[in-house]
Amino acid sequence: MRHLAIDTIHDEHQALAAMLRSMSLMVSQAQRDGHAPDFDVLRSMLFYVDEFPERLHHPKESELLFPRVRERCPELAATLDRLDADHARGEAAIRELEHALLAYEVLGYTRQQAFIDALDRYIDGYLHHMAAEETEVLPAAIKHLTPADWAVLDAAFAANRDPLTGFDADDVFKPLFQKIVMTAPAPIGLG
């Protein structure tokens, strides 16, 4: 049986992974070309990560999905603890990355490697986080959650409207997504 919450989580994970990979490709290409990356677009991409996955996606996982899985699958307690800790550190992690980007932008080449290292750690951590959710938590949820659980989860995740998963962007976010899609490299953009 398919669940809207699972489909939404998968779609949002794919969109985020594409965004993170595009950021890495932008930085790598700029480095190969011997110039600075487009800082404005990178800031826009980091803003997306902060606005959608950090503020919309993670709270629903930590507040709705994880407690239900924890109740029915106590053997996943350590994994869920680690994932919850990742979520709790999410805001600080994105701020640190934004700071490293700003330092690179205003202080120049002397801060390039620190930003690249911070970006690589951030992306690696995020991809491992999502992989644990996809391979451990979601299969356990599918197997052990009740129809009542799914009703709550499906309703909550149905409210997510991440434009990178096929929904129209709210008017306030349209310029952000147009900038990202028109400038960032594939897999997220056309640049």
Secondary structure, 3 states (H helix, E strand, C coil): CCCHHHHHHHHHHHHHHHHHHHHHHHHHHHHHHCCCCCHHHHHHHHHHHHHHHHHHHHHHHHHHHHHHHHHHCHHHHHHHHHHHHHHHHHHHHHHHHHHHHHHHHHHHHHHHHHHHHHHHHHHHHHHHHHHHHHHHHHHHHHHHCCHHHHHHHHHHHHCCCCHHHCCCCCHHHHHHHHHHHHHCCCCCCCC
